[in-house]
Amino acid sequence: MKKSILIYCFLLMLCGSLFAQNPVSSRSTSLGGTGLTFNDANSLFTNQAGIAKLDTVGVILSSEQRFRLSELSTYSLGLALPTKAGVFGIAVNYFGFDAFNQQKYGLIYARQLLENFSIGAEFNVHSYQFAENGSLSTVSVEVGLQYVINDELSFGVQVANPVTRTLVNDETLAAQIQAGLMYQPSDKVRLLAEVDKKIDTNPNLRIGIEYQIIDILYLRAGTSTDPSQLSFGLGFSFDSGLKIDFASSFHRQLGWTPGISFIHQKG
């Protein structure tokens, strides 16, 4: 137990707060953390507005192990359910180990307001468990927008935790805003560029490229500036509706973070 606590404290000093770990999408990870313009089941974890156009049920199950340490494993589950009144979704996330872990439970609603404009919102409950100090919980909201400018260019924006919440020992659930573009020069290539900003932190620039090599295979790569990381991955899309995404990101000091996602979504 003491070893696990020391590992946690060491990583906390190196890469900042671990109190805001969100659900993971391997497609997003391999593209440098971009994803505000996704419009598939991955959007359950990247931008709520992205599920607004879904007309079939979408399920995503993801996992990653930060810096290949079991103490920093993340497990995420999402479900999108289209209805006549809009698309409802849930997103559940678990991160941590015995000495410290956190859970996030999100209820999502998204709707296409115009042919090229969608909106989504999420209400979250966060729960934090400490081996020696009990537990605490809080709530937050997230709002996302997507706008399709033309056949080649799409725009996405998301605001999370509009009011910063103090948790414990000056750790906060910080307010955050993200915005980005996707440029699709052909059916096989997507270029993504995004920036996000949290209170009292430097802006983080994220860039990704996705190339469809053949019908079922996608090659992806990306980078981000804060933290400075490189990433890459592969995606497989089958006629049955099953998609499998592999991702890995690299931090110069801390090493590799592998991840995998399974998605089932018809159409």
C-alpha positions, 0 to 999 in steps of 0.5 A: 500500500505504501508503495502505491501511495508513493507512486501516486504522489510522485506522478502527481508532482510530475504531471499535475492533478489526477483528480480530473481523469475523464473517460478514455477513447483510444481513437482520441488518444491516438489523435493527440487527444482530439475528438471535439468533431467526432460524430460516433460513439467516441463522442460520448467521451469527447463531445456530447454534441457528437452523438446527436446524429446517431440513428442506431444504438452505440456502445463503447468500452475502453481501457488504458494504463497510464505509463504502464502502471496498474495503479493508474488504470482507467476503465470507461463505458458509454452507451448512446440511445437514439429516440424521437426526442433526441439521443440519450447517453451514459458515460461511466469511468473508473480511475485509480487503485486501492489507495486512491480512486475516482468514479465519474457517472454522466447522463447525456442528452444531445439533439440536432437543432439544425441540419448542420448544428448540434448541441449536447449536455452532460450532468456528472456525479464525481466520487473520490475514495481515499484509503485513509481519509474516507471519500468525497463527492461533487457534481459538474456539468458539460456542454458541447456544440458542433457545427458543420461549416461545409463538406470539408470543415467542421467545428466543435466546442465544449465547456466543462465545469463552468464553476471551478470546484475545490475538492481537497488540499487545494485540488480543484475540478477546474473550469475548462473550455475546448475548441477545434476544427476538423478538415477532411480533404478527402474521404480517406483523410482527416486533419484535426486541430484543437486547443483547450484551456483550464483555469491557471494552466497553459493552453494545450494544443492538440493535433491529429491525422487519421488516414483510411488505408483500406476499407477496414483499417485506419492509421492515426497519429497525433501530438499535444503540447501540455503535457508534451506527448506523441501518440499513434494508433490503429483502428479496425472497422468491420461490416458487423458494426464492431470497431477496435481501436488501439492507441499508445501515447509517449511522455518523455519522462514517464514513458508509454500509455497503451490503450484499447477501445471496443465499439459496436455501432451499426451504420 
